[in-house]
Structure formats: C-alpha cells, structure tokens
Amino acid sequence: MIDVVEQIPEETYSMDDWNEALMYMSNREARYSSFTAKEEILEFLKYDVETD
C-alpha cells in the first residue's frame, strides 16, 4: 500500500481528503497541508508494517 500512496500526486486529492484519510487511519485529529498529510499517511503505513 505504501507504493500506491507514494505514486499519488498530492494535488490529485484535496487537503481535506488527505486529512480525512489520515484521521481514518490513525484515529487522531489532523489539519495538515496535502503534502504533509500524505507524508504522515506514509509514516503511519511504514510504522504499521514495522510493528507487525
């Protein structure tokens, strides 16, 4: 899934969409720029893989 997210240009989705995805995955509040939210999603996915 990390590879898929990395391929998505930030401008493909709105800032709200990126933040909503991050909030869904991490169960925490998020208000980031599209770029930062995408990076946070990637970090979350990488951490999740490392802890499994």
KAURSUL-V740553 format. One line per field, one symbol per residue. ss: DSSP state (h for helix, s for strand, l for the rest). psi: psi as a letter, one per 40 degrees, with the letter a starting at -180 (. if undefined). burial: + if it has 16 or more other ideal C-beta (glycine too) atoms within 10 Angstrom, else -. Layout:
BEGIN
ss: ???
psi: ???
burial: ???
END
This chain:
BEGIN
ss: lhhhhhhllhhhllhhhhhhhhhhhhlllllllhhhhhhhhhhhhhhhhhhl
psi: ddddddehidediidddddddddddefiihgiiddddddddddddddddde.
burial: ------------+-+--++-++-------+---+-++++++--++-------
END
